[in-house]
Amino acid sequence: MADQSAVYFLSQLGKETTAGTSVAANKLMQSLGMGRMQGVGDSTMFRPQGSKLDTIVTPTGMRMVTFPFDGVMTYNELEYIWNSALNSVSPSNDGTNGKKWTHTLTKGAVDTKQTYTYENGNSVHAQKATFCQVTDLNLEMSKSMNKVSGTFTGQQITDDITITATPTEITPIIVTPQSFDVYLADTQAALPGTAYTRPFKVTLSIGNIATPLFRMTSADSSYIAMMETAPSISLKLTTDSDDAGQALRSQLTAGSTKFIMVKSLGAVIAGAIPSQYLFQLTFAGAVSKEPTPTEDMGAALLEWEMSNIYDSTWGKSLEVVNTNVLAAL
């Protein structure tokens, strides 16, 4: 067999109807790069007393994979991430041709997550994994950045498959760095209000989304479920180091909540009733620590870290709204 060039490894997703039941991975992303699968699960070595050499190897029964993703934010392909990381939803109509997707997390109930079959490789050699779900996620937004990255977790590798031919290529509609605006308010109802005048960077991090569940059944080749856990969710806001930037210190000392909205408007979606491409993140944050002094472009700046917190008046801790023309995954 000829050596393979890594540049030609395709990364394709297929929306599963039943989590863990394989489907054709018939979607090819253009703005999200997904890496090769890394098997997880190490054997255990044993060395008895009196021997300086290992004598037994016990293979693990807990086998699965992880694979990274990264790319640029787009109004449509981000939906494949949000539906798996936050909750699986269907869009509502927005104007004649627009589709509005709204995601959040429920405080005290299960949020259904979308799972995928992932295929990686080419016509020479390919592998797949089922029950793939986003387990951590990062967004970095600034005047020069619109980056998305994170990790999928999937069931054990199935090797030497035939990769799904002629997948549908998703046309990316980019969320441009030029289009971002940031808003701050003391209540969610006061958003968006007037745009904050000195934001320099916003980073959203969501980790510990779910963990795999293994049972003692010989027929199981991998985990049987993904269990939701209490996620670690934080947002870092970089501001000027002036009076306005220092004003967030009042939330730190009072233990009060600050609401942050990051919004990007794109092109008009034509139709009898027009719509518009939209990315909108709303985050309820508790300023959890003293700011970190930093510098960029010669300016003295402050990086404020906020922990996500549930707001009883709003009934949410965060919300993501995407408007695009994607009718389904």
TIDO-316060 format. One record per residue (C-alpha): chain; y, x, z. Coordinates in Angstrom, 2 decimals, padded with zeros to 5 digits. Each point is the difference from the previous one (the first is absolute). Last residue first. Layout:
// residues N
@loba: A&north: Y&east: X&up: Z
...
***
This chain:
// residues 329
@loba: A&north: 019.58&east: -028.25&up: 009.90
@loba: A&north: 001.61&east: -003.33&up: -000.89
@loba: A&north: 003.16&east: -001.47&up: -001.54
@loba: A&north: 001.86&east: 003.31&up: -000.30
@loba: A&north: 003.48&east: -000.75&up: -001.39
@loba: A&north: 001.91&east: 001.64&up: 002.85
@loba: A&north: 001.55&east: -000.96&up: 003.34
@loba: A&north: -001.13&east: 001.97&up: 003.03
@loba: A&north: 000.72&east: -001.04&up: 003.57
@loba: A&north: -001.15&east: 002.07&up: 002.98
@loba: A&north: 000.31&east: -001.31&up: 003.53
@loba: A&north: 000.00&east: 001.60&up: 003.42
@loba: A&north: -000.40&east: -000.88&up: 003.67
@loba: A&north: -000.23&east: -003.74&up: -000.43
@loba: A&north: 000.76&east: -003.32&up: 001.72
@loba: A&north: 003.71&east: 000.41&up: -000.66
@loba: A&north: 000.94&east: -001.22&up: 003.47
@loba: A&north: -003.06&east: 001.62&up: 001.61
@loba: A&north: 000.73&east: 003.44&up: -001.44
@loba: A&north: -003.07&east: 002.25&up: -000.16
@loba: A&north: 000.74&east: 003.72&up: 000.20
@loba: A&north: -000.30&east: 002.88&up: -002.44
@loba: A&north: 000.86&east: 003.35&up: 001.54
@loba: A&north: 003.26&east: 001.59&up: -001.10
@loba: A&north: 000.64&east: 003.69&up: -000.60
@loba: A&north: 003.60&east: 001.08&up: -000.58
@loba: A&north: 000.67&east: 003.10&up: -002.10
@loba: A&north: 003.56&east: 001.26&up: 000.49
@loba: A&north: 002.11&east: 001.86&up: -002.56
@loba: A&north: 002.36&east: 002.97&up: -000.28
@loba: A&north: 000.88&east: 000.26&up: -003.69
@loba: A&north: -000.52&east: 003.05&up: -002.22
@loba: A&north: -002.10&east: -001.90&up: -002.54
@loba: A&north: -002.41&east: -000.80&up: 002.81
@loba: A&north: -000.05&east: 000.90&up: 003.66
@loba: A&north: -001.94&east: -001.17&up: 003.03
@loba: A&north: 000.53&east: -000.97&up: 003.64
@loba: A&north: -002.96&east: -002.05&up: 001.30
@loba: A&north: 000.98&east: -003.27&up: 001.62
@loba: A&north: -001.02&east: -000.82&up: 003.58
@loba: A&north: -003.09&east: -002.17&up: 000.20
@loba: A&north: -001.38&east: -003.52&up: -000.50
@loba: A&north: 002.78&east: -001.86&up: -001.76
@loba: A&north: -001.76&east: -003.37&up: -000.13
@loba: A&north: -000.32&east: -001.26&up: -003.54
@loba: A&north: -000.33&east: -003.31&up: -001.82
@loba: A&north: -000.55&east: 000.85&up: -003.67
@loba: A&north: 000.93&east: -001.82&up: -003.19
@loba: A&north: -001.16&east: 001.56&up: -003.26
@loba: A&north: 001.26&east: -001.43&up: -003.28
@loba: A&north: -001.09&east: 000.94&up: -003.52
@loba: A&north: 001.39&east: -002.26&up: -002.70
@loba: A&north: -000.28&east: -000.51&up: -003.77
@loba: A&north: 002.29&east: -002.84&up: -000.98
@loba: A&north: -000.40&east: -003.69&up: -000.89
@loba: A&north: 001.34&east: -002.09&up: -002.87
@loba: A&north: -000.42&east: -003.78&up: -000.28
@loba: A&north: -000.54&east: -000.59&up: -003.71
@loba: A&north: -001.54&east: 003.45&up: 000.05
@loba: A&north: 000.80&east: 003.71&up: 000.16
@loba: A&north: -000.95&east: 002.15&up: 002.95
@loba: A&north: 003.23&east: 001.85&up: 000.76
@loba: A&north: -000.38&east: 003.71&up: 000.64
@loba: A&north: -000.35&east: 001.53&up: 003.42
@loba: A&north: 001.31&east: -000.74&up: 003.47
@loba: A&north: -000.98&east: 002.29&up: 002.85
@loba: A&north: 000.31&east: -000.88&up: 003.67
@loba: A&north: -000.62&east: 001.81&up: 003.27
@loba: A&north: 000.60&east: -002.24&up: 003.01
@loba: A&north: 000.23&east: 001.21&up: 003.57
@loba: A&north: 000.06&east: -002.13&up: 003.13
@loba: A&north: 000.83&east: 001.62&up: 003.31
@loba: A&north: -001.73&east: -001.07&up: 003.21
@loba: A&north: 001.23&east: 000.60&up: 003.53
@loba: A&north: -001.20&east: 002.48&up: 002.60
@loba: A&north: 003.56&east: 000.36&up: 001.31
@loba: A&north: 000.16&east: 003.81&up: -000.04
@loba: A&north: -001.71&east: 000.44&up: -003.37
@loba: A&north: 001.74&east: -002.99&up: -001.57
@loba: A&north: 003.38&east: 001.45&up: 001.07
@loba: A&north: -000.99&east: 003.36&up: -001.53
@loba: A&north: 000.04&east: -001.72&up: -003.40
@loba: A&north: 003.79&east: 000.43&up: 000.10
@loba: A&north: -000.38&east: 003.75&up: -000.50
@loba: A&north: -000.14&east: -000.47&up: -003.76
@loba: A&north: 003.18&east: -002.07&up: -000.01
@loba: A&north: 001.81&east: 002.49&up: 002.27
@loba: A&north: -000.98&east: 002.92&up: -002.23
@loba: A&north: -003.27&east: 001.85&up: -000.51
@loba: A&north: -000.72&east: -001.70&up: -003.32
@loba: A&north: -003.24&east: -001.93&up: -000.20
@loba: A&north: -003.70&east: 000.63&up: -000.61
@loba: A&north: -002.17&east: -003.01&up: 000.78
@loba: A&north: -003.62&east: 000.52&up: 000.97
@loba: A&north: -002.25&east: -003.05&up: 000.16
@loba: A&north: -003.13&east: -000.45&up: 002.05
@loba: A&north: -003.24&east: -001.94&up: -000.06
@loba: A&north: -003.15&east: 000.98&up: 001.90
@loba: A&north: -002.48&east: -002.77&up: -000.65
@loba: A&north: -001.90&east: -001.86&up: 002.74
@loba: A&north: -003.44&east: -000.14&up: -001.59
@loba: A&north: -001.50&east: -002.13&up: -002.73
@loba: A&north: -003.73&east: 000.47&up: -000.42
@loba: A&north: -001.40&east: 000.98&up: -003.37
@loba: A&north: -003.49&east: -001.34&up: -000.53
@loba: A&north: -003.60&east: 000.93&up: -000.84
@loba: A&north: 000.26&east: 003.80&up: 000.03
@loba: A&north: -002.28&east: 002.14&up: -002.15
@loba: A&north: -003.50&east: 000.11&up: -001.49
@loba: A&north: -001.11&east: -003.01&up: 002.01
@loba: A&north: -003.69&east: -000.83&up: -000.41
@loba: A&north: -000.93&east: 002.06&up: 003.07
@loba: A&north: 002.02&east: -002.20&up: 002.34
@loba: A&north: 001.71&east: 001.51&up: 003.04
@loba: A&north: 003.52&east: -001.28&up: -000.70
@loba: A&north: 003.11&east: 001.74&up: -001.34
@loba: A&north: 003.54&east: -001.40&up: 000.22
@loba: A&north: 002.81&east: 001.73&up: -001.90
@loba: A&north: 003.53&east: 000.29&up: 001.43
@loba: A&north: 003.15&east: -001.84&up: -000.99
@loba: A&north: 003.76&east: 000.50&up: -000.31
@loba: A&north: 000.22&east: 003.15&up: 002.14
@loba: A&north: 003.15&east: 001.07&up: -001.81
@loba: A&north: 003.17&east: -001.48&up: -001.44
@loba: A&north: 002.94&east: 002.33&up: -000.67
@loba: A&north: 003.36&east: -001.05&up: -001.48
@loba: A&north: 002.51&east: 002.72&up: -000.86
@loba: A&north: 003.68&east: -000.75&up: -000.63
@loba: A&north: 002.49&east: 002.63&up: -001.20
@loba: A&north: 003.74&east: 000.57&up: -000.23
@loba: A&north: 001.59&east: -003.11&up: 001.50
@loba: A&north: 003.77&east: 000.19&up: 000.61
@loba: A&north: 001.75&east: -003.16&up: -001.17
@loba: A&north: -002.34&east: -002.74&up: 001.22
@loba: A&north: 000.18&east: -002.85&up: -002.53
@loba: A&north: 001.88&east: -003.07&up: 001.19
@loba: A&north: -002.04&east: -003.03&up: 001.08
@loba: A&north: -003.72&east: 000.12&up: -000.81
@loba: A&north: -000.91&east: -001.09&up: 002.58
@loba: A&north: 001.66&east: -001.91&up: 002.85
@loba: A&north: -003.05&east: -002.24&up: 000.43
@loba: A&north: -002.14&east: 003.03&up: 000.87
@loba: A&north: 002.20&east: 000.71&up: 003.00
@loba: A&north: 001.93&east: 003.11&up: 001.10
@loba: A&north: 000.63&east: 001.04&up: -003.59
@loba: A&north: -000.45&east: 002.96&up: -002.33
@loba: A&north: -000.06&east: 000.02&up: -003.82
@loba: A&north: -001.18&east: 002.68&up: -002.43
@loba: A&north: 000.49&east: 000.01&up: -003.78
@loba: A&north: -002.32&east: 001.58&up: -002.56
@loba: A&north: 000.58&east: -000.27&up: -003.77
@loba: A&north: 000.72&east: 003.64&up: -000.82
@loba: A&north: -003.44&east: 001.02&up: 001.29
@loba: A&north: -001.54&east: -002.11&up: -002.79
@loba: A&north: -002.73&east: -002.53&up: 000.76
@loba: A&north: -001.98&east: 000.48&up: -003.22
@loba: A&north: -001.60&east: -002.70&up: -002.10
@loba: A&north: -003.45&east: 001.41&up: -000.73
@loba: A&north: -002.10&east: -001.57&up: -002.78
@loba: A&north: -003.49&east: -000.44&up: 001.44
@loba: A&north: -002.63&east: 001.37&up: -002.38
@loba: A&north: -002.95&east: -002.33&up: -000.41
@loba: A&north: -003.25&east: 001.93&up: 000.06
@loba: A&north: -001.62&east: 000.93&up: -003.33
@loba: A&north: -003.45&east: 001.01&up: 001.31
@loba: A&north: -001.22&east: -000.35&up: 003.58
@loba: A&north: -001.49&east: 003.34&up: 001.07
@loba: A&north: -003.76&east: 000.35&up: -000.43
@loba: A&north: -001.33&east: 001.13&up: 003.36
@loba: A&north: -001.33&east: 003.40&up: 001.06
@loba: A&north: 000.57&east: -000.28&up: 003.75
@loba: A&north: 000.49&east: -002.93&up: 002.34
@loba: A&north: 002.16&east: 001.37&up: 002.80
@loba: A&north: -000.26&east: -001.55&up: 003.49
@loba: A&north: 002.44&east: -002.76&up: 000.88
@loba: A&north: 003.75&east: 000.34&up: -000.39
@loba: A&north: 003.13&east: 001.14&up: 001.84
@loba: A&north: 003.27&east: 000.22&up: -001.93
@loba: A&north: 002.77&east: 002.36&up: 001.04
@loba: A&north: 003.77&east: 000.22&up: -000.30
@loba: A&north: 002.95&east: 000.70&up: -002.25
@loba: A&north: 003.07&east: -001.70&up: -001.46
@loba: A&north: 003.08&east: 001.91&up: -001.14
@loba: A&north: 003.37&east: -001.34&up: -001.14
@loba: A&north: 002.12&east: 003.12&up: 000.44
@loba: A&north: 003.31&east: 001.51&up: -001.06
@loba: A&north: 002.51&east: -002.47&up: 001.44
@loba: A&north: -002.46&east: -000.73&up: 002.79
@loba: A&north: -003.28&east: -001.82&up: 000.67
@loba: A&north: -003.26&east: 001.35&up: 001.36
@loba: A&north: -002.84&east: -002.52&up: 000.41
@loba: A&north: -003.16&east: 000.86&up: 001.93
@loba: A&north: -003.34&east: -001.77&up: 000.31
@loba: A&north: -003.21&east: 000.18&up: 002.01
@loba: A&north: -003.35&east: -001.80&up: -000.15
@loba: A&north: 000.19&east: -001.48&up: -003.50
@loba: A&north: -003.32&east: -001.66&up: -000.75
@loba: A&north: -003.01&east: 000.85&up: -002.15
@loba: A&north: -003.01&east: -002.29&up: 000.55
@loba: A&north: -001.83&east: 001.70&up: -002.89
@loba: A&north: -000.23&east: 003.61&up: -001.13
@loba: A&north: -000.49&east: 001.42&up: -003.46
@loba: A&north: -001.01&east: 003.17&up: -001.81
@loba: A&north: 000.41&east: 001.29&up: -003.55
@loba: A&north: -001.42&east: 002.56&up: -002.42
@loba: A&north: 000.42&east: 000.60&up: -003.73
@loba: A&north: 001.75&east: -003.29&up: -000.83
@loba: A&north: 002.65&east: 000.68&up: 002.63
@loba: A&north: 000.48&east: 000.39&up: 003.73
@loba: A&north: 001.06&east: -002.23&up: 002.87
@loba: A&north: -000.89&east: -003.64&up: 000.55
@loba: A&north: 001.32&east: -001.96&up: 002.97
@loba: A&north: -001.21&east: -003.48&up: 000.89
@loba: A&north: 002.74&east: -001.73&up: 001.89
@loba: A&north: 000.76&east: -001.78&up: 003.26
@loba: A&north: 002.84&east: -002.43&up: 000.74
@loba: A&north: 000.85&east: -000.43&up: 003.67
@loba: A&north: -000.21&east: -003.27&up: 001.94
@loba: A&north: 002.33&east: 000.07&up: 003.00
@loba: A&north: -001.86&east: -001.05&up: 003.15
@loba: A&north: 001.96&east: -001.66&up: 002.78
@loba: A&north: 002.36&east: 000.84&up: 002.86
@loba: A&north: 003.19&east: 001.51&up: -001.40
@loba: A&north: -000.54&east: -000.71&up: -003.69
@loba: A&north: 001.19&east: 002.72&up: -002.36
@loba: A&north: 002.29&east: -000.57&up: -003.00
@loba: A&north: -000.07&east: -000.24&up: -003.77
@loba: A&north: 001.95&east: -002.10&up: -002.51
@loba: A&north: -000.69&east: 000.15&up: -003.76
@loba: A&north: 002.46&east: -001.75&up: -002.32
@loba: A&north: -000.95&east: -000.45&up: -003.66
@loba: A&north: 002.75&east: -000.30&up: -002.64
@loba: A&north: -000.48&east: -001.80&up: -003.31
@loba: A&north: 001.94&east: -003.27&up: 000.31
@loba: A&north: 001.84&east: 000.61&up: 003.25
@loba: A&north: -001.97&east: 001.40&up: 002.92
@loba: A&north: -003.50&east: -001.45&up: 000.05
@loba: A&north: -002.11&east: 000.77&up: 003.05
@loba: A&north: -002.33&east: 002.95&up: 000.25
@loba: A&north: -003.48&east: 000.01&up: 001.54
@loba: A&north: -000.62&east: 001.91&up: 003.21
@loba: A&north: -002.23&east: 002.70&up: 001.48
@loba: A&north: 001.48&east: 001.47&up: 003.16
@loba: A&north: 001.50&east: 003.29&up: 001.17
@loba: A&north: -001.75&east: 003.11&up: -001.37
@loba: A&north: -002.21&east: -001.48&up: -002.72
@loba: A&north: 002.41&east: -002.52&up: -001.50
@loba: A&north: 002.86&east: 002.46&up: 000.50
@loba: A&north: -001.73&east: 002.75&up: -002.00
@loba: A&north: -001.01&east: -001.94&up: -003.12
@loba: A&north: 003.40&east: -001.67&up: 000.18
@loba: A&north: 001.69&east: 003.39&up: -000.31
@loba: A&north: -001.13&east: -000.05&up: -003.65
@loba: A&north: 002.56&east: -002.70&up: -000.89
@loba: A&north: 003.43&east: 000.97&up: 001.32
@loba: A&north: -000.63&east: 003.72&up: -000.37
@loba: A&north: 000.19&east: 002.71&up: 002.66
@loba: A&north: -001.02&east: 003.46&up: -001.15
@loba: A&north: -003.30&east: 001.72&up: 000.55
@loba: A&north: -002.60&east: 000.83&up: 002.59
@loba: A&north: -003.57&east: -000.90&up: 000.81
@loba: A&north: -002.57&east: 001.75&up: 002.13
@loba: A&north: -003.75&east: -000.53&up: 000.13
@loba: A&north: -002.31&east: -000.73&up: 002.89
@loba: A&north: -003.74&east: -000.44&up: -000.07
@loba: A&north: -002.80&east: -001.49&up: 002.13
@loba: A&north: -003.16&east: 001.01&up: 001.81
@loba: A&north: -000.89&east: -000.73&up: 003.61
@loba: A&north: -003.73&east: 000.72&up: 000.20
@loba: A&north: 000.55&east: 003.70&up: 000.38
@loba: A&north: -002.76&east: 002.45&up: -000.81
@loba: A&north: -001.64&east: 001.79&up: 002.95
@loba: A&north: -000.59&east: 003.71&up: -000.67
@loba: A&north: -002.58&east: 001.86&up: 002.06
@loba: A&north: -000.75&east: 003.65&up: 000.82
@loba: A&north: 003.40&east: 001.64&up: 000.51
@loba: A&north: -000.26&east: 003.71&up: 000.78
@loba: A&north: 000.61&east: 001.82&up: 003.31
@loba: A&north: -003.13&east: -001.50&up: 001.42
@loba: A&north: -000.95&east: -000.03&up: 003.68
@loba: A&north: 001.60&east: -003.35&up: 000.71
@loba: A&north: -000.25&east: -002.22&up: -003.05
@loba: A&north: 002.47&east: 000.07&up: -002.89
@loba: A&north: 000.90&east: -003.32&up: -001.63
@loba: A&north: 002.28&east: -000.66&up: -002.99
@loba: A&north: 001.63&east: -003.37&up: -000.58
@loba: A&north: 000.63&east: -001.21&up: -003.57
@loba: A&north: 003.53&east: -000.90&up: -000.97
@loba: A&north: 001.27&east: -003.37&up: -001.21
@loba: A&north: 002.92&east: -000.54&up: -002.37
@loba: A&north: -000.26&east: 000.47&up: -003.76
@loba: A&north: 003.22&east: 000.90&up: -001.76
@loba: A&north: 000.74&east: -002.09&up: -003.07
@loba: A&north: 002.15&east: 001.44&up: -002.77
@loba: A&north: 003.67&east: -000.90&up: 000.06
@loba: A&north: 002.01&east: -003.08&up: -000.84
@loba: A&north: 003.25&east: 000.32&up: -001.92
@loba: A&north: 002.22&east: -003.06&up: 000.09
@loba: A&north: 002.72&east: -000.58&up: -002.62
@loba: A&north: -002.17&east: -000.73&up: -003.06
@loba: A&north: -002.86&east: -001.87&up: 001.67
@loba: A&north: -003.16&east: -000.84&up: -001.94
@loba: A&north: -001.60&east: -003.38&up: 000.73
@loba: A&north: -003.55&east: -000.96&up: -000.99
@loba: A&north: -002.05&east: 001.37&up: 002.88
@loba: A&north: -002.98&east: -002.24&up: -000.77
@loba: A&north: -001.17&east: -001.68&up: 003.19
@loba: A&north: -002.12&east: 001.18&up: 002.92
@loba: A&north: -000.57&east: -002.22&up: 003.02
@loba: A&north: 001.48&east: 001.73&up: 003.06
@loba: A&north: 002.58&east: -002.67&up: 000.75
@loba: A&north: -000.78&east: -003.13&up: -001.98
@loba: A&north: 002.37&east: -000.77&up: -002.88
@loba: A&north: 000.72&east: 003.67&up: -000.55
@loba: A&north: 003.04&east: 001.04&up: -002.03
@loba: A&north: -000.88&east: 002.93&up: -002.26
@loba: A&north: 001.71&east: 003.36&up: 000.13
@loba: A&north: -000.08&east: 002.96&up: -002.40
@loba: A&north: 000.63&east: 003.72&up: 000.39
@loba: A&north: -000.72&east: 002.04&up: -003.16
@loba: A&north: -001.01&east: 003.66&up: 000.24
@loba: A&north: 001.39&east: 001.75&up: -003.06
@loba: A&north: 002.23&east: 002.48&up: 001.88
@loba: A&north: -002.99&east: 001.23&up: 002.00
@loba: A&north: -001.42&east: 001.79&up: -003.06
@loba: A&north: -003.76&east: -000.30&up: -000.15
@loba: A&north: -002.50&east: 002.78&up: -000.61
@loba: A&north: -002.49&east: -000.88&up: -002.72
@loba: A&north: -003.47&east: -001.29&up: 000.87
***
